[in-house]
Amino acid sequence: MTTSLRRLMFVFAPLFAFVIPILAVMGIPALFGTGGWGMILTVFIIGPIMIVSLLILYSLLMARPSVRTTKQVSRMDARIMLSLYASIIITGLFFVDGGDTTESVQSAMTKMLGIGFGVSTTISIIAGIVMIGLFVVAFIVFIKELVVERRSSQVNRL
């Protein structure tokens, strides 16, 4: 992973915390006309949870002295965050609403590629599970790295 990409991840992480969940939860279904009542519930429940979670992850990154001094995230941080962003977008692309309208039984990918309902549902569920797993992994790794850096800075002071 190049230094410039890691630096871009550092600079744009707060923006991504808002843009990517809004795009995945609201923008993609609205753009392709695939949303229904399930989308509204998702916008008001899951969207804010994702935004707050991404902001917490960003805060954990910014709390690390190495990230602040170098103004770039580590390679592992960048991989985790890029994977998380990708899983959020994939979940949004394949999200199938509850079926309360004729359009809400299709995902954005169904409209674009013509793939079936079952495929979209399966991919959306798998991507959603991966997304939740990546959130958990990111929290654990970022907290662990923060603790390690804080302890090493305290030892260096003594």
Contacts in CASP RR format, 6 or more apart in sequence:
PFRMAT RR
TARGET T0000
AUTHOR 0000-0000-0000
METHOD contacts of the structure
MODEL  1
MTTSLRRLMFVFAPLFAFVIPILAVMGIPALFGTGGWGMILTVFIIGPIM
IVSLLILYSLLMARPSVRTTKQVSRMDARIMLSLYASIIITGLFFVDGGD
TTESVQSAMTKMLGIGFGVSTTISIIAGIVMIGLFVVAFIVFIKELVVER
RSSQVNRL
1 75 0 8 1.000
1 78 0 8 1.000
1 79 0 8 1.000
3 72 0 8 1.000
5 78 0 8 1.000
6 72 0 8 1.000
6 73 0 8 1.000
6 74 0 8 1.000
6 75 0 8 1.000
6 77 0 8 1.000
6 78 0 8 1.000
7 71 0 8 1.000
7 72 0 8 1.000
9 72 0 8 1.000
9 73 0 8 1.000
9 77 0 8 1.000
9 78 0 8 1.000
9 81 0 8 1.000
9 82 0 8 1.000
10 61 0 8 1.000
10 67 0 8 1.000
10 71 0 8 1.000
10 72 0 8 1.000
10 73 0 8 1.000
11 71 0 8 1.000
13 54 0 8 1.000
13 58 0 8 1.000
13 61 0 8 1.000
13 73 0 8 1.000
13 81 0 8 1.000
14 55 0 8 1.000
14 58 0 8 1.000
16 54 0 8 1.000
16 81 0 8 1.000
16 85 0 8 1.000
17 51 0 8 1.000
17 54 0 8 1.000
17 55 0 8 1.000
17 57 0 8 1.000
17 58 0 8 1.000
18 51 0 8 1.000
20 54 0 8 1.000
20 85 0 8 1.000
20 88 0 8 1.000
20 89 0 8 1.000
21 47 0 8 1.000
21 50 0 8 1.000
21 51 0 8 1.000
21 54 0 8 1.000
21 88 0 8 1.000
22 47 0 8 1.000
22 51 0 8 1.000
23 89 0 8 1.000
24 50 0 8 1.000
24 88 0 8 1.000
24 89 0 8 1.000
24 91 0 8 1.000
24 92 0 8 1.000
24 93 0 8 1.000
24 95 0 8 1.000
25 39 0 8 1.000
25 42 0 8 1.000
25 43 0 8 1.000
25 46 0 8 1.000
25 47 0 8 1.000
25 50 0 8 1.000
25 92 0 8 1.000
26 39 0 8 1.000
26 43 0 8 1.000
26 47 0 8 1.000
28 34 0 8 1.000
28 89 0 8 1.000
28 92 0 8 1.000
28 93 0 8 1.000
28 95 0 8 1.000
28 108 0 8 1.000
29 35 0 8 1.000
29 36 0 8 1.000
29 39 0 8 1.000
29 92 0 8 1.000
29 95 0 8 1.000
29 97 0 8 1.000
29 108 0 8 1.000
30 39 0 8 1.000
31 108 0 8 1.000
32 108 0 8 1.000
32 111 0 8 1.000
32 112 0 8 1.000
33 103 0 8 1.000
33 111 0 8 1.000
34 95 0 8 1.000
34 96 0 8 1.000
34 97 0 8 1.000
34 103 0 8 1.000
34 104 0 8 1.000
34 106 0 8 1.000
34 107 0 8 1.000
34 108 0 8 1.000
34 110 0 8 1.000
34 111 0 8 1.000
35 97 0 8 1.000
35 101 0 8 1.000
35 103 0 8 1.000
35 104 0 8 1.000
36 97 0 8 1.000
36 98 0 8 1.000
36 99 0 8 1.000
36 100 0 8 1.000
36 101 0 8 1.000
36 103 0 8 1.000
36 104 0 8 1.000
37 97 0 8 1.000
37 98 0 8 1.000
37 100 0 8 1.000
37 104 0 8 1.000
38 97 0 8 1.000
38 98 0 8 1.000
38 100 0 8 1.000
38 104 0 8 1.000
39 95 0 8 1.000
39 97 0 8 1.000
39 104 0 8 1.000
42 95 0 8 1.000
50 88 0 8 1.000
53 135 0 8 1.000
54 84 0 8 1.000
56 139 0 8 1.000
57 81 0 8 1.000
57 84 0 8 1.000
57 135 0 8 1.000
57 138 0 8 1.000
57 139 0 8 1.000
57 142 0 8 1.000
60 139 0 8 1.000
60 142 0 8 1.000
60 143 0 8 1.000
60 146 0 8 1.000
61 67 0 8 1.000
61 73 0 8 1.000
61 77 0 8 1.000
61 142 0 8 1.000
62 68 0 8 1.000
63 146 0 8 1.000
64 142 0 8 1.000
64 145 0 8 1.000
64 146 0 8 1.000
64 149 0 8 1.000
65 149 0 8 1.000
65 150 0 8 1.000
65 153 0 8 1.000
66 74 0 8 1.000
66 149 0 8 1.000
67 73 0 8 1.000
67 74 0 8 1.000
67 77 0 8 1.000
73 81 0 8 1.000
74 145 0 8 1.000
76 141 0 8 1.000
77 141 0 8 1.000
77 142 0 8 1.000
77 145 0 8 1.000
80 134 0 8 1.000
80 137 0 8 1.000
80 138 0 8 1.000
80 141 0 8 1.000
81 138 0 8 1.000
83 134 0 8 1.000
84 131 0 8 1.000
84 134 0 8 1.000
84 135 0 8 1.000
84 138 0 8 1.000
87 127 0 8 1.000
87 128 0 8 1.000
87 130 0 8 1.000
87 131 0 8 1.000
87 134 0 8 1.000
88 131 0 8 1.000
90 123 0 8 1.000
90 127 0 8 1.000
91 124 0 8 1.000
91 127 0 8 1.000
91 128 0 8 1.000
91 131 0 8 1.000
92 107 0 8 1.000
92 108 0 8 1.000
92 124 0 8 1.000
92 127 0 8 1.000
93 107 0 8 1.000
93 108 0 8 1.000
93 109 0 8 1.000
94 107 0 8 1.000
94 108 0 8 1.000
94 109 0 8 1.000
94 120 0 8 1.000
94 121 0 8 1.000
94 123 0 8 1.000
94 124 0 8 1.000
94 127 0 8 1.000
95 107 0 8 1.000
95 108 0 8 1.000
95 120 0 8 1.000
95 124 0 8 1.000
96 104 0 8 1.000
96 105 0 8 1.000
96 106 0 8 1.000
96 107 0 8 1.000
96 110 0 8 1.000
96 117 0 8 1.000
96 118 0 8 1.000
96 120 0 8 1.000
96 121 0 8 1.000
96 124 0 8 1.000
97 104 0 8 1.000
97 105 0 8 1.000
98 104 0 8 1.000
98 105 0 8 1.000
99 105 0 8 1.000
105 117 0 8 1.000
106 117 0 8 1.000
106 120 0 8 1.000
107 120 0 8 1.000
107 124 0 8 1.000
109 115 0 8 1.000
109 120 0 8 1.000
109 123 0 8 1.000
110 116 0 8 1.000
110 117 0 8 1.000
110 120 0 8 1.000
END
